[in-house]
Amino acid sequence: MRKESLEFLKELVETLSPSGFETAVQKVVANRMKKITKDTSIDVMGNLTGILNKNAKPRIMLAAHCDEIGLMVKFISDEGFIYFTTIGGIDLHLIPGRKVYINTKKGKILGVTGKKAIHLMEKEEREKISKMEDLWIDIGAKGKKQAQELVSIGDPITFIEGMDILKNDFLISRGFDDKMGVYLVTEIMDGLKDKKLSSSVYGVITVQEEVGLRGAIPSTFRVEPDIGICIEVAHATDHPCVDKKKTGEYKIGSGPVISRGANINPKLFNLLIDTAKKEKIPCQILGEPGRTGTDTNVMQLTKEGVATALVSVPLRYMHTPVELLSTKDLDYTARLIIALIKRIKPGMDFTP
C-alpha cells in the first residue's frame, strides 16, 4: 500500500461519522474525490457521488457506506451523568471502560463509559451482561446544569480508537466497516481516471447503512445504474471460537470475498471470478442464499432491477473498536474491480 493511501485511510477511519451524522467524513472524501473528477456532488441526504465518463453506457455504480456504529445521548441525570442508546448494532459487552467523544455543536467533548466496579457487584451481577440503563458516560460534570451547557439530547457519540499497524501488514481500527470500502471506491476511481473506459463509473459514498441501508435507496434511484458493485467487509473466520461448518472459511490476506446467491447477478459473479483468474488475484467465495444485509440488496431492487455484485474484504472483530484487516486484501480488491470495469463493454447482457 502506498504511503499516501495509508494516510488517507487513517484520516477516514479517524474522522467521526456515526450513522446519521456523516458530514465530517463526507468532507474528507469530497476533498479527494474532487481531485479525481470535477463531476462530484452531495445530495440532500448526504450521499456523495463522483462520476467518470458520464455519458457512456453501461452505467456502473460503486457503493460503500461511510457511516459507523455509535451511541446517542438520551438522558442527563441530576448528577450530570449521561445515559445513551446505540446507533447500529453494538455488543453491550464492549461499551464499559472506554473513552468516547460526544459530538456537540460546540465540538468534541471527552468522556468515559462507566458502570459499577466489579468489587461492588453481587455475584449474580458479575455473571450477567450489563443492561444499557446500567451504563453511563462521565464527562466530569458537577451536575445536570453543567452537563447540559455542553451536551444536548440527540448528540452522537463515538469510540475514540484510531488506526494502528500490527505485524504482517495487518491494520486495526474502529470504523473499517465500511470506511475501508470508502477508501477502495476512491482508490478505484483514481486508478480509472486516466483510462479509456467503455462505461461510465459512479463512485457513490452512501450514508445511514448501519441503520437500515437508507442512503443507498435515493442514491441508486438517482444514478439508475445498469450494474451495481457494493464494496463491504465480510467476517473472517480464521480465529478461535468460530464453527466453519456454519460460517464457511474466510482468511485474512487470502483475497476479497465474493458473494454468490440470490442478491448477486450470476453473470456478473462469473465475470468477477474469471477476471480474478485472469489477473491471478486470489479470492474467496461466500454463499448467501437470500438478502445480504448490505447496500447490494437495495441496489438490486431499485426500479426495474440492477445487475449487482458484492465484493468484501475479510475482517476480524466486526463492530468492535479494533476491527482487523490486511493491506494485501485492500490491494487485491482494488486491482480486481479495476480489471473488472475495464472488461465491461457496451451491449453486455446480464440477464440470467
Beta strands, then each sheet from edge to edge (+ up, - down):
strand 1: 40-42
strand 2: 48-52
strand 3: 59-65
strand 4: 70-76
strand 5: 82-87
strand 6: 99-104
strand 7: 107-114
strand 8: 136-138
strand 9: 156-159
strand 10: 164-165
strand 11: 170-173
strand 12: 200-206
strand 13: 227-235
strand 14: 257-261
strand 15: 284-288
strand 16: 307-315
strand 17: 323-326
sheet 1: 1+ 2- 12+ 3+ 13+ 16+ 14- 15-
sheet 2: 5+ 4- 9+ 6- 7+ 8-
sheet 3: 10+ 11- 17+
end
